[in-house]
Amino acid sequence: MELDRFNLIRKRYGKLASWATWSPQDDLEDARSGIGDLSIFDPQNSRNVIRDLHTDFVLVALNVSHEDKGVSDWRNFHSNYHRNTDYKLRRMLSGTKLWGAYITDIFKNFPEPNSRLVLKYCKEHPDELSSQVETFRDEMELVCSGQTVLIAFGDIVFKILSDNLSKEFVVHKIPHYASMKTVADMRAECLKF
């Protein structure tokens, strides 16, 4: 990833999206340790990961699960919130082709932990769903290059992407990381790519 492109994406979507890379787990007793360390995205940091970021794949979730006040750039999917399951992403993606991919949500600024309520909202407000898809399409125009593959987390996101973007992108599905029981199951899904 070139620094100029990284900064352009950061300016437009840094508060809403992130990258599928995390600091190492620094406490073997705490699976969440290091998840919220955003210093890895600082170009001045010696542990900088920018050169390893890519858009060969874009990982797509439905929406943020909770509202994080005072959001820093790239905080999405890197939350220290005690109920969050972002740490599972680090485990499932480490050492796969998906590590370093761009990661985002279809619904922007719509914090809700219950995906069924989000789906209900979509059904009750089809215009809002269309608007969110267009916003996502704009995001992909900036972020993607070449033959980007979209990876949907779960059935709901897969349906939205397939129904609206399958002419523009190859779309695959993996189970949502919050619902997966074991690291081995999660990694097996990611190693398919």
C-alpha positions in Angstrom: 0.0 0.0 0.0 1.4 3.4 -1.0 1.4 6.0 1.8 -0.5 8.6 -0.2 -3.3 6.1 -1.0 -3.4 4.9 2.6 -3.8 8.6 3.8 -6.5 9.3 1.2 -8.5 6.2 2.4 -7.9 7.2 6.0 -9.2 10.7 5.4 -12.5 9.4 3.9 -13.1 6.2 5.8 -10.6 6.1 8.7 -13.4 6.5 11.3 -15.6 3.9 9.7 -13.3 1.1 8.5 -9.9 -0.5 9.1 -7.4 -3.1 8.0 -7.2 -6.8 8.9 -4.0 -6.6 10.9 -3.3 -6.2 14.6 -0.5 -5.9 17.0 0.6 -9.2 18.4 -1.0 -10.6 21.5 1.3 -9.4 24.2 -0.3 -11.2 27.1 -0.7 -14.9 26.6 -3.4 -14.9 29.3 -5.5 -12.3 27.6 -6.6 -13.0 24.0 -7.7 -9.3 23.7 -4.3 -7.9 24.5 -2.9 -5.6 21.8 -6.2 -5.6 19.9 -6.7 -1.8 20.4 -3.1 -0.8 19.6 -3.5 1.5 16.6 0.1 2.6 16.7 0.8 0.0 14.0 -0.8 2.3 11.5 1.5 5.2 12.3 4.1 5.7 9.5 6.6 6.8 12.1 6.3 3.6 14.1 9.0 1.0 13.6 6.2 -1.7 13.8 4.4 0.1 10.9 2.3 -2.3 8.9 1.3 -0.1 6.0 3.5 -1.8 3.5 1.7 -5.1 4.2 -1.8 -3.7 3.6 -3.7 -4.7 0.4 -7.1 -4.6 -1.3 -6.9 -8.0 -3.0 -9.7 -8.8 -0.6 -12.2 -6.6 1.2 -13.8 -8.1 4.3 -17.3 -6.9 4.8 -19.4 -7.0 8.0 -22.9 -5.7 8.5 -22.5 -2.8 10.9 -20.6 -1.7 14.0 -21.8 -3.6 17.1 -21.5 -0.7 19.5 -20.9 3.0 19.5 -17.3 3.9 20.4 -17.1 7.5 21.6 -14.0 9.4 20.6 -13.3 7.1 17.7 -9.7 7.1 16.4 -8.9 6.3 12.8 -8.9 2.6 12.1 -10.6 1.8 15.5 -13.4 -0.2 13.8 -12.5 -4.0 14.2 -9.8 -3.0 16.7 -11.9 -2.3 19.8 -10.9 -2.8 23.4 -14.6 -3.0 24.4 -14.9 -5.9 26.8 -17.8 -7.6 25.0 -16.2 -7.2 21.5 -15.0 -10.3 19.6 -12.5 -8.5 17.4 -9.7 -10.6 18.9 -11.2 -13.6 17.1 -10.4 -11.9 13.8 -6.7 -11.6 14.7 -6.6 -15.4 15.4 -8.5 -16.5 12.3 -6.8 -14.2 9.8 -3.2 -14.5 11.0 -1.0 -16.2 8.4 -3.7 -16.2 5.7 -4.0 -14.2 2.4 -6.7 -12.2 4.2 -4.3 -10.7 6.7 -3.8 -7.0 5.8 -7.0 -6.7 3.8 -9.3 -3.7 4.0 -12.2 -4.4 6.4 -15.4 -2.4 6.6 -19.2 -2.5 7.2 -22.1 -2.2 4.8 -24.0 0.1 7.2 -22.0 3.1 8.3 -22.8 4.8 11.7 -25.5 2.3 12.6 -24.3 0.8 16.0 -26.5 -2.3 16.9 -25.2 -5.6 18.3 -28.3 -7.6 17.1 -28.0 -8.3 13.4 -31.7 -9.4 13.3 -32.7 -5.8 14.3 -30.5 -4.4 11.5 -32.1 -6.8 9.0 -35.6 -5.8 10.3 -34.6 -2.1 9.8 -33.5 -2.9 6.2 -36.8 -4.5 5.4 -38.7 -1.6 6.9 -36.5 1.0 5.2 -35.5 -0.2 1.8 -34.5 3.3 0.7 -32.0 3.4 3.6 -30.6 0.0 2.5 -30.2 1.4 -1.1 -28.5 4.5 0.3 -26.1 2.4 2.4 -25.2 0.2 -0.6 -24.5 3.3 -2.7 -22.2 4.6 0.0 -20.4 1.3 0.1 -20.1 1.3 -3.7 -18.4 4.8 -3.4 -16.1 3.4 -0.8 -15.1 0.5 -3.0 -14.4 2.8 -5.9 -11.8 4.6 -3.8 -10.4 1.6 -2.0 -10.3 -1.2 -4.6 -8.0 -1.7 -7.4 -7.8 -4.5 -9.9 -9.7 -7.7 -9.1 -10.8 -7.2 -5.5 -12.8 -10.1 -4.0 -15.4 -9.2 -1.4 -15.6 -11.6 1.6 -18.9 -11.3 3.4 -19.1 -12.2 7.1 -22.3 -14.2 7.3 -25.5 -14.8 5.4 -27.1 -11.3 5.7 -24.0 -9.5 4.3 -23.6 -12.1 1.6 -27.2 -11.6 0.4 -26.8 -7.8 0.4 -23.5 -8.0 -1.6 -24.8 -10.7 -4.0 -28.0 -8.8 -4.7 -26.4 -5.5 -5.2 -22.7 -5.9 -6.2 -22.2 -9.3 -7.8 -21.9 -7.7 -11.3 -19.0 -5.6 -10.1 -17.2 -8.0 -7.7 -16.7 -11.7 -7.0 -18.4 -12.2 -3.6 -17.7 -15.1 -1.2 -19.0 -15.8 2.3 -17.5 -17.0 5.5 -19.3 -17.4 8.8 -19.3 -14.4 11.1 -16.3 -14.5 13.4 -18.5 -13.9 16.5 -20.4 -17.1 15.8 -17.5 -19.4 15.2 -16.6 -21.7 18.1 -13.0 -22.7 17.5 -9.9 -21.0 16.1 -9.4 -24.1 13.9 -12.8 -23.7 12.3 -12.3 -20.0 11.8 -8.8 -20.4 10.2 -10.1 -23.2 8.0 -12.6 -20.8 6.5 -9.9 -18.2 5.8 -7.4 -20.6 4.4 -9.8 -21.4 1.5 -8.6 -18.2 -0.2 
